[in-house]
Amino acid sequence: MPTTRPRTQVTHTVEIEEALQIARSRWPDESPSALITHLVVAGGRALRGEESRRSAAQSRRIDLVIDQFAGIYPEGYLRELREDWPE
């Protein structure tokens, strides 16, 4: 089919064939090229979700560290400390 978009060739390695077999079980009536499209789109979504989960986990770790140190220094500690500094 004519297109102005770039095309990508994929060699059917053992790993690609395994992925196509898995895709065929989900989309049995699709051509190999359509299966590869499904796999690429599903893989992209999975990676995006993984990145979102990783980012959320990082935020939770940061929040835990902040919570651990909250309240160590009393209110006004820095102001009082700076009062002793020369101008």
C-alpha distances in whole Angstrom, upper triangle without the diagonal:
4,6,10,11,12,11,14,15,17,20,21,25,27,27,23,24,27,25,22,25,26,23,23,26,25,22,22,20,17,14,15,12,13,17,16,15,18,20,20,20,23,24,24,26,29,29,30,32,34,34,36,38,39,40,42,44,45,46,48,50,51,52,54,55,56,58,60,62,62,66,67,68,70,70,71,71,69,71,74,73,72,76,77,75,77,75
4,7,9,11,11,14,16,19,21,23,27,30,29,25,26,29,27,25,28,29,26,26,29,28,25,26,23,20,18,18,15,16,20,19,17,20,22,21,21,25,26,25,27,30,30,30,33,35,35,36,39,40,40,42,44,45,46,48,50,51,52,54,56,56,58,60,61,62,66,67,68,70,69,70,70,68,70,73,72,71,75,76,74,76,74
4,5,8,9,12,15,18,21,23,26,29,28,25,26,29,26,24,28,28,25,26,29,28,25,26,24,20,19,19,15,16,19,18,16,19,21,19,19,23,24,22,25,27,27,27,30,32,32,33,36,37,37,39,41,42,43,45,47,47,49,51,52,53,55,57,58,59,62,63,65,67,66,66,67,65,67,70,69,68,71,73,70,72,70
4,7,9,13,16,19,22,25,27,31,29,26,28,30,28,26,30,30,27,28,32,30,27,29,27,23,22,21,18,18,21,20,17,21,22,20,20,24,24,22,25,28,27,27,30,32,31,32,36,36,36,38,41,41,42,44,46,46,48,50,51,52,54,56,57,57,61,62,63,65,64,64,65,62,64,68,66,65,69,70,68,69,67
4,6,10,13,16,20,22,25,28,26,23,25,27,24,23,27,27,24,26,29,27,25,27,25,21,20,19,15,16,19,17,14,18,19,16,16,20,20,19,21,24,23,23,26,28,27,29,32,32,32,35,37,37,38,41,42,43,44,47,48,48,50,52,53,54,58,59,60,62,61,62,62,60,62,65,64,63,66,68,65,67,65
4,7,10,13,17,19,22,25,23,20,23,25,23,22,26,26,23,25,28,27,25,27,25,22,19,18,14,16,18,15,14,17,18,15,16,20,19,18,21,23,22,23,26,27,27,29,31,31,32,34,36,36,38,40,41,42,44,46,47,48,50,52,53,53,57,58,59,61,61,61,61,59,61,64,63,62,66,67,65,66,65
4,7,10,13,16,18,22,21,17,20,22,20,19,22,23,21,22,25,24,22,24,23,19,16,15,11,13,15,13,12,15,16,13,15,19,18,17,21,23,22,23,26,27,27,29,31,32,32,35,37,37,39,41,42,43,45,47,47,49,51,52,53,54,58,59,60,63,62,63,63,61,63,66,65,64,68,69,67,68,67
4,7,10,13,15,18,17,14,17,19,17,16,20,21,19,20,24,23,21,23,22,18,16,13,10,13,14,11,11,14,14,12,14,17,16,16,19,21,20,22,25,25,25,28,30,30,31,34,35,35,37,39,40,41,43,45,46,47,49,51,52,53,57,57,59,62,61,62,62,60,62,65,64,63,67,68,66,67,66
4,7,10,12,16,15,12,14,17,16,15,18,20,18,19,23,23,21,22,21,18,15,12,10,13,14,11,12,15,14,13,16,18,17,18,21,22,22,24,26,27,27,30,32,31,33,36,37,37,39,41,42,43,45,47,48,49,51,52,54,55,59,59,61,64,64,65,64,62,65,68,66,66,69,70,68,70,69
4,6,9,12,11,8,11,14,12,12,15,17,15,17,20,20,19,20,20,17,14,10,9,12,12,9,11,14,12,12,15,17,15,17,20,20,20,23,25,25,26,28,30,30,32,34,35,35,38,40,40,42,44,45,46,48,50,51,52,54,58,58,60,63,63,64,63,62,64,67,65,65,69,70,68,70,69
4,6,9,10,8,9,13,12,12,15,17,16,17,20,21,20,21,21,18,15,12,12,15,14,11,14,17,15,14,18,19,18,20,23,23,22,25,27,27,28,31,32,32,34,36,37,37,40,41,42,43,46,47,47,50,51,52,54,56,59,60,62,65,65,66,65,64,66,69,67,67,71,71,70,72,71
4,7,8,5,6,9,10,9,11,14,14,14,17,19,18,18,19,16,14,10,11,14,12,11,14,16,14,14,18,19,17,20,22,22,22,25,27,26,28,31,31,32,34,36,36,37,40,41,42,44,46,46,47,50,51,52,54,56,59,60,62,65,65,67,66,64,67,70,68,68,72,73,71,73,72
4,5,5,6,9,10,10,12,14,15,16,19,20,20,20,21,19,17,13,14,17,15,13,16,18,15,16,19,19,18,20,23,22,22,25,27,26,27,30,31,30,33,35,35,36,39,40,40,42,44,45,46,48,50,50,52,54,58,58,60,63,64,65,64,63,66,68,66,67,70,71,69,71,71
4,6,5,6,9,10,11,13,14,15,17,19,19,19,21,20,18,14,16,18,15,14,18,18,15,17,20,19,18,21,23,22,22,25,26,25,27,30,30,30,33,35,34,36,39,39,39,42,44,44,45,48,49,49,52,53,57,57,60,63,64,65,64,63,66,68,66,67,71,71,69,72,72
4,5,5,6,9,10,11,12,14,16,17,18,19,21,19,18,14,15,17,14,12,16,16,12,14,17,16,14,17,20,18,18,22,23,21,23,26,26,26,29,31,31,32,35,36,36,38,40,40,42,44,45,46,48,50,54,54,56,59,60,61,60,59,62,65,63,63,67,68,66,68,68
4,5,5,6,9,10,10,12,14,15,16,16,18,16,14,10,12,13,11,9,12,13,10,11,15,14,13,16,18,17,18,21,22,22,24,26,27,27,29,31,31,33,35,36,37,39,41,42,43,45,46,47,49,51,55,55,57,60,61,62,61,60,63,66,64,64,68,69,67,69,69
4,5,5,6,9,10,10,13,14,15,14,16,14,13,10,12,14,11,10,14,14,12,14,17,16,16,19,21,20,21,24,25,24,27,29,29,30,32,34,34,36,38,39,39,42,44,44,46,48,49,50,52,54,57,58,60,63,64,65,64,63,66,69,67,68,71,72,70,73,72
4,5,5,6,9,10,11,13,14,14,17,16,15,12,14,15,12,12,15,14,11,14,17,15,14,18,20,18,19,23,23,22,25,27,27,27,30,32,31,33,36,36,37,39,41,41,43,45,46,47,50,51,55,55,58,61,61,63,62,61,65,67,65,66,69,70,69,71,71
4,5,5,6,9,10,11,12,13,16,14,14,11,12,13,9,8,12,11,8,10,13,12,11,14,16,15,16,19,20,19,22,24,24,25,28,29,29,31,33,34,35,37,39,39,41,43,44,45,47,49,53,53,56,58,59,61,60,59,62,64,63,63,67,68,66,69,69
4,5,5,6,9,10,10,10,12,10,10,7,10,10,6,7,10,10,8,11,14,13,13,16,18,17,19,21,22,22,25,27,27,28,30,32,32,34,36,37,38,40,42,42,44,46,47,48,51,52,56,56,59,61,62,64,63,62,65,67,66,66,70,71,70,72,72
4,5,5,7,9,10,9,12,12,12,10,13,13,9,11,14,12,11,14,16,15,15,19,20,19,21,24,24,24,27,28,28,29,32,33,33,35,38,38,39,42,43,43,45,47,48,49,52,53,57,57,60,63,63,65,64,64,67,69,68,68,72,73,71,74,74
4,5,5,7,9,10,13,12,13,12,14,13,9,11,13,11,9,13,14,12,13,17,17,16,18,21,20,21,24,25,25,26,29,30,30,32,34,35,36,38,40,40,42,44,45,46,49,50,53,54,57,59,60,62,61,61,64,66,65,65,69,70,69,71,71
4,5,5,6,8,10,9,10,9,11,10,6,8,10,8,7,11,12,10,12,15,15,15,17,20,20,20,23,25,25,26,29,30,30,32,34,35,36,39,40,41,43,44,45,46,49,50,54,55,57,59,60,62,61,61,63,66,65,65,69,70,69,71,71
4,5,5,5,8,7,9,9,11,10,7,10,12,10,10,14,15,14,15,18,19,19,21,23,23,24,27,28,28,30,33,33,34,36,38,39,40,42,43,44,46,48,49,50,53,54,57,58,61,63,63,65,65,64,67,70,68,69,72,74,72,75,74
4,6,6,9,10,12,12,15,13,10,13,15,12,12,16,17,14,16,20,19,19,22,24,23,24,27,28,28,30,32,33,33,36,37,38,39,42,42,43,45,47,48,49,52,53,56,57,60,62,62,65,64,64,67,69,68,69,72,73,72,75,75
4,6,9,9,12,13,14,12,9,12,13,10,11,14,14,12,14,17,16,16,19,21,20,22,25,25,25,28,30,30,31,34,35,35,37,40,40,41,43,45,45,47,50,50,54,55,58,60,60,62,62,61,64,67,66,66,70,71,70,73,72
4,6,6,9,10,12,9,7,11,11,9,10,14,14,12,15,18,17,18,21,22,22,24,26,27,27,30,32,32,33,36,37,38,39,42,42,43,46,47,48,50,52,53,56,58,60,62,62,64,64,63,66,69,68,68,71,73,72,74,74
4,6,9,10,13,11,9,13,14,12,13,17,17,16,18,21,21,21,24,26,26,27,30,31,31,33,35,36,37,39,41,41,43,45,46,47,49,51,51,53,55,56,60,61,63,66,66,68,68,67,70,72,71,72,75,76,75,78,77
4,7,10,12,10,9,13,14,12,15,18,18,17,20,22,22,23,26,27,27,29,32,32,33,35,37,38,39,41,43,43,45,47,48,49,51,53,54,55,58,58,62,63,66,68,68,69,69,69,71,74,73,73,77,78,77,79,79
4,7,8,6,6,10,10,10,12,14,15,15,17,19,20,21,23,25,25,27,29,30,31,33,35,36,37,39,41,42,43,45,46,48,50,51,52,54,56,57,60,62,64,66,66,67,67,66,69,72,71,71,74,76,74,77,76
4,5,5,6,9,10,11,12,14,15,16,18,20,21,22,24,26,27,28,30,32,33,34,36,37,38,40,42,43,45,46,48,49,51,52,53,55,57,58,62,63,65,67,67,69,69,67,70,73,72,72,75,77,75,77,76
4,5,5,6,9,10,10,12,14,15,16,18,20,21,22,24,25,26,28,30,31,32,34,36,37,38,40,41,43,45,46,47,49,51,52,53,55,56,60,61,63,66,66,67,67,66,68,71,70,70,73,75,73,75,74
4,5,5,6,9,10,11,12,14,15,17,19,20,21,23,24,25,27,29,30,31,33,35,36,37,39,41,42,43,45,46,48,49,51,52,54,55,59,60,62,64,64,66,65,64,67,69,68,68,71,73,71,73,72
4,5,5,6,9,10,11,12,14,15,17,18,20,21,23,24,26,27,29,30,32,33,34,36,38,39,41,42,43,45,47,48,49,51,53,54,57,59,61,63,63,64,64,63,65,68,67,67,70,72,70,72,71
4,5,5,6,9,10,10,12,14,15,16,18,20,21,22,24,26,27,28,30,31,32,34,36,37,38,40,42,43,45,46,47,49,51,52,56,57,59,61,61,63,63,62,64,67,66,66,69,71,69,71,71
4,5,5,6,9,10,10,12,14,15,16,18,20,21,22,24,25,26,28,30,31,32,34,36,37,39,40,42,43,45,46,48,50,51,54,55,57,60,60,61,61,60,62,65,64,64,67,68,67,69,68
4,5,5,6,8,10,11,12,14,15,17,18,20,21,23,24,26,27,29,30,32,33,35,36,38,39,41,42,44,45,47,49,49,53,54,56,58,58,60,59,58,61,63,62,62,66,67,65,68,67
4,6,5,6,8,10,11,12,14,15,16,18,20,21,22,24,26,27,28,30,32,33,34,36,37,39,41,42,43,45,47,48,51,53,55,57,57,58,58,57,60,62,61,61,65,66,65,67,66
4,6,5,6,8,10,10,12,14,15,16,18,20,21,22,24,25,26,28,30,31,32,34,36,37,39,40,41,43,45,46,50,51,53,55,55,57,57,56,58,61,60,60,63,65,63,66,65
4,6,5,6,9,10,10,12,14,15,16,18,20,21,22,24,25,27,29,30,31,33,35,36,37,39,40,42,44,45,49,49,51,54,54,55,55,54,56,59,58,58,61,62,61,63,62
4,5,5,6,9,10,11,12,14,15,17,18,20,21,23,24,26,27,29,30,32,33,35,36,38,39,41,43,43,47,48,50,52,52,54,53,52,55,58,57,56,60,61,60,62,61
4,5,5,6,9,10,11,12,14,15,16,18,20,21,22,24,26,27,28,30,31,33,35,36,37,39,41,42,45,47,49,51,51,53,52,51,54,57,56,56,59,61,59,62,61
4,5,5,6,9,10,10,12,14,15,16,18,20,21,22,24,26,27,29,30,31,33,35,36,37,39,40,44,45,47,50,50,51,51,50,53,55,54,54,58,59,57,60,59
4,5,5,6,9,10,11,12,14,15,16,18,20,21,23,24,26,27,29,30,32,33,35,36,38,39,43,44,46,48,48,49,49,48,50,53,52,52,55,57,55,57,57
4,5,5,6,9,10,10,12,14,15,16,18,20,21,22,24,26,27,29,30,32,33,35,37,37,41,42,44,46,46,48,48,47,49,52,51,51,54,56,55,57,56
4,5,5,6,9,10,10,12,14,15,16,18,20,21,22,24,26,27,29,30,31,33,35,36,40,41,43,45,45,47,47,46,49,51,50,50,54,55,54,57,56
4,5,5,6,9,10,10,12,14,15,16,18,20,21,22,24,26,27,29,30,31,33,34,38,39,41,44,44,45,45,44,46,49,48,48,52,53,51,54,53
4,5,5,6,9,10,11,12,14,15,17,18,20,21,23,24,26,27,29,30,32,33,37,38,40,42,42,43,43,42,44,47,46,46,50,51,50,52,51
4,5,5,6,9,10,10,12,14,15,16,18,20,21,23,24,26,27,29,31,31,35,36,38,40,40,42,42,41,44,47,46,46,49,51,50,52,52
4,5,5,6,9,10,10,12,14,15,16,18,20,21,23,24,26,27,29,30,34,35,37,39,40,41,41,40,43,45,44,45,48,50,48,51,51
4,5,5,6,9,10,10,12,14,15,16,18,20,21,23,24,26,27,28,32,33,35,37,38,39,39,38,40,43,42,42,45,47,45,48,48
4,5,5,6,9,10,11,12,14,15,16,18,20,21,22,24,26,27,30,32,34,36,36,37,37,36,39,42,41,41,44,46,45,47,47
4,5,5,6,9,10,10,12,14,15,16,19,20,21,23,25,25,29,30,33,35,35,37,37,36,39,41,40,41,44,46,45,48,48
4,5,5,6,9,10,11,12,14,15,17,18,20,21,23,24,28,29,31,34,34,36,35,34,37,40,38,39,43,44,43,45,45
4,5,5,6,9,10,11,12,14,16,17,18,20,22,22,26,27,29,31,31,33,33,32,35,37,36,36,40,41,40,43,42
4,5,5,6,9,10,11,12,14,15,16,18,20,21,24,26,28,30,30,32,32,31,34,36,36,36,40,41,40,43,43
4,5,5,6,9,10,11,13,14,15,17,19,20,24,25,27,29,30,32,31,31,34,36,35,36,39,41,40,43,43
4,5,5,6,9,10,11,12,14,15,17,18,22,23,25,28,28,30,29,28,31,34,32,33,37,38,37,40,40
4,5,5,6,9,10,11,12,14,16,16,20,21,23,25,25,27,27,26,29,32,31,31,35,36,35,38,38
4,5,5,6,9,10,10,12,15,15,19,20,22,25,25,27,27,27,30,32,31,32,35,37,36,40,40
4,5,5,6,9,10,11,13,14,18,19,21,24,25,27,26,26,29,31,30,31,34,35,35,38,38
4,5,5,6,9,10,11,12,16,17,19,21,22,24,23,22,26,28,26,28,31,32,31,35,35
4,5,5,6,9,10,10,14,15,18,20,20,22,22,22,25,27,26,28,31,32,32,35,35
4,5,5,6,9,10,13,14,17,19,21,23,22,23,26,27,27,28,31,32,33,36,37
4,5,5,7,9,12,12,15,18,19,21,20,20,23,25,24,25,29,29,29,33,34
4,5,5,6,10,11,13,15,16,18,17,17,21,22,22,23,26,27,27,31,31
4,5,5,9,10,13,15,16,18,18,19,22,23,23,25,27,29,29,33,33
4,6,8,9,12,14,16,19,18,19,22,23,22,24,27,28,29,32,33
4,6,6,9,11,13,16,14,15,18,19,18,21,23,24,25,28,29
4,6,8,10,11,14,13,14,17,18,18,20,23,24,25,28,29
4,5,6,8,11,11,13,16,16,16,19,21,22,24,27,28
4,7,10,12,10,12,15,15,15,18,20,21,22,26,27
4,7,8,6,9,12,11,11,14,16,17,18,22,24
4,6,6,9,11,10,11,14,15,17,19,22,24
4,6,8,9,10,12,14,14,17,18,22,23
4,6,5,6,9,10,11,13,15,18,19
4,6,5,6,9,10,12,13,17,18
4,5,5,6,9,10,11,14,15
4,5,5,6,9,10,13,14
4,5,5,7,10,13,14
4,5,6,7,11,13
4,5,5,8,10
4,6,8,9
4,7,9
4,6
4
